[in-house]
Each structure stands twice: as C-alpha cells, then as structure tokens.
Amino acid sequence: MVGDSPMDIEMAKKAGAAGCIGICWGKSEVNYLQGADVAIAHLEEIKVF
C-alpha cells in the first residue's frame, strides 16, 4: 500500500497489508510517515522485480 498521510499508514496496518510505503512528495520532513515500512520522496523510487 502507498500512502501519504498517517491515516493511510494506520489503515494499511489495520487491514493487514503486506507492506506500507509512505510517500512524502519531495518534502524533507517525513516524521508523519514514521509508521510506514519505508518512506520515499517520489513514486519513481518504487521498483517492482
């Protein structure tokens, strides 16, 4: 699951998502995404193998 708010991350955790990617849209401050499994700045950082 990819989300950009604390509510998105909480929803992913409660739903049992396999993982949660917090996206900060280029902002340097990502404290509000600390519950995510990983935080990124841009969608292009997501790599699917």
matplotlib code that plots the C-alpha trace (Angstrom):
import matplotlib.pyplot as plt

x = [0.0, 1.3, 0.0, 0.9, -0.8, -0.8, -4.4, -3.2, -0.5, -2.8, -5.4, -2.8, -1.6, -5.1, -6.0, -3.0, -1.3, 1.9, 3.7, 3.2, 5.2, 4.9, 5.4, 6.3, 6.2, 9.7, 9.3, 12.3, 10.2, 8.7, 8.0, 4.4, 5.3, 7.3, 4.9, 5.5, 7.7, 9.7, 9.4, 10.1, 10.0, 8.8, 6.8, 9.7, 11.6, 9.3, 10.9, 9.0, 11.1]
y = [0.0, 3.5, 6.4, 10.0, 10.5, 9.0, 7.7, 5.9, 4.1, 3.2, 1.9, -0.3, -1.7, -2.5, -4.1, -6.4, -5.0, -6.9, -3.6, 0.1, 2.7, 6.3, 8.9, 12.5, 14.0, 15.5, 17.1, 16.7, 16.3, 12.7, 12.4, 11.9, 8.8, 7.1, 4.2, 3.2, 0.2, 2.5, 6.2, 7.6, 11.0, 10.2, 7.3, 6.6, 5.2, 2.1, -0.8, -3.9, -7.0]
z = [0.0, -0.8, 1.3, 2.2, 5.5, 9.0, 8.4, 5.2, 7.2, 10.0, 7.6, 5.8, 9.2, 10.4, 7.0, 7.2, 4.1, 3.2, 3.4, 3.6, 1.6, 2.9, 0.3, 1.2, -2.3, -2.2, 1.2, 3.5, 6.7, 7.0, 10.7, 10.0, 8.0, 10.7, 10.9, 7.3, 6.5, 4.2, 3.2, -0.3, -1.8, -5.4, -6.9, -9.3, -6.3, -6.2, -8.0, -8.9, -9.5]

ax = plt.figure().add_subplot(projection="3d")
ax.plot(x, y, z, "-o")
ax.set_aspect("equal")
plt.show()
